[in-house]
Amino acid sequence: MTIVKNISDLSNIIADQYSKSLKIGLVPTMGSLHNGHLSLIKIAKEKCDVVWVSIFINPTQFNNLKDYESYPKQNLNDIKILKSVSSSIYVFFPAVNEIYNKKIVAQKFKFDNINKVLEGKKRPGHFDGVATIIMKLFKIFKPSMAFFGEKDYQQTLIVQYIIDNYFPNIDLIICPTIRNSDGLALSSRNKLISDQSINQSKIIFEILNFVKMNFSKIEYNKLIKIVKKRIEAINKFELEYFEIRENITLNSYDPKNQKNNYRAFICVKIEGVRLIDNLLIN
Ligand code: AMP
């Protein structure tokens, strides 16, 4: 396994890989790796000649300093995990200054509607930060393919926007959400929540499935009320949002347009930690 911390070393290796016409796959992460991340790496290995995993907790995508500071970090363990899955992975592990050169600010983007709703609305500036780091990583790696999780579905739309507007040669591969045996989506943030609440968090996926089953049977506003009631019946659980939106534009649910593809999005705050999930429902 090759670990690189600075851009100049990385550029030399990438230039060599390019000269050999190797197909480069990029898996951007913020570390605290779990099986969700590993599934992206596995898919990348199947599709590409070379897989780069970046581990970087990107400061500009945190709209809340406390959230940034408490984000789980386990650098040594991450390296161990990556070594155990493959000896041929390349890891980019930069410091903040290497990426931002002391100017830790996000670029501003015009994403239209996709940035104005859901996570974009609740975390102002978040997707500008996400897009900033993705632009930087895409510029450095010029990958053939980039691998992102459906778990952060709205983020994949932002990545697609970046690709469409700046990097049309990159293929975005959206990888399925990996869940624990109860259906809870794996997330680095799960580590910040007590075992008891994690057990109770299976309600999130149960609710999404309930909505999928009942989408055509129960009227929209009633469905929303049921979701809120079921989530908030649990001690320490607060529903930050539950919404059904069109799959690509993220436009609001339109009962007159049943032909659209709709996706349910949920964010539950548990012990101060925001867990998000989503499911295509028709
Ligand atoms: P993060 O380290 O949380 O920024 O995630 C890095 C990448 O892994 C993103 O593309 C996420 O969408 C993806 N990811 C995170 N959790 C999961 C999961 N449970 N299943 C599949 N992909 C995931």
Residues whose N, C-alpha, C, O or C-beta is under 5 A from the ligand:
A	BS01	AMP	P28 T29 M30 G31 G36 H37 F147 F148 G149 E150 K151 D152 C175 P176 T177 I178 A185 L186 S187
